[in-house]
Amino acid sequence: MTIGGSIALIVVGAILRFAVTWKPRYLDLHAIGVILMVAGVAGLAVSVWVLVSRRRARAATHMYEQRRYVEPPP
């Protein structure tokens, strides 16, 4: 899950939890909103952790380029 997807889940969950006043008969929209927010926070934490670990892996790799110029034969 990407950072954008996680933030979208948090936003949709917050809307369901705090902004929707309609109460369907067999669904608890407040509970669904809380579940979506928790899933979004967990996805955001995993996304950030993966992003940080990738950056560490790139920073640990040392790469250099060596060029040698040779004069052409006369």
N, C-alpha and C positions, 0 to 999 in steps of 0.2 A: 504494500500500500504506500502511496506517495504522500508527501507532506500535504499537498493540496487536497487529496482525497480524505486524509485524516481531518483536516480543518473543515471540510464540507460535512463530514459525519458529525463533528462537534456542533456545527451551526444548525444542521437539521435536527439533531437531538435537543438542542437548546430551544429551538422553535416549538418542537412538540411538547417539551416539558413546561415551558414558561408562557408561551404565547397562544396556544390553542386551547379554547374553552369548550369546544364541541366534545361531547362524551358519547362515543358509539357504545352500543349495547354489549358487545362481546370483546372489546379491546380496551386495554388501559394505555392510552397514549402517553401518559406521564411516565409509566414504567418503560415503554418503548423508547421514549426520549432519553431517559437515564442510561439505558443500555447502549444506545447509539453514542452518547457522549463518552461513556467509559471505553467503548470500542475505538472511538476516535482518538482519545488520549493514549490508549495503548498503541495504536497504529502510529501515532505521532512519535511516541518514545522509540519505537522500533525503527522508524524511518530515520530519525536523527542519529540513533546509535549506528545504523548501517552507514550513514553518510560520514560520520566521524571516523569509523573504522576504515573506510575506504581512503579517506584523506591521510590517515596515519600510514597506511600501506604505501601510498604514493610518496609520502615524505621520506620513508625509510629507504626507498629505492634510489640508489645513486647511479647516475648515468652521465657519462662524459663522452665527448667526441674528440677524436684526435685526427688532425689532418696533416699530411706531410706533402710538401711541395717539392717536386724534383725538377731541376732544370732540364729542359728538353735537350737531346743530343745535338751537337753542332752540325 
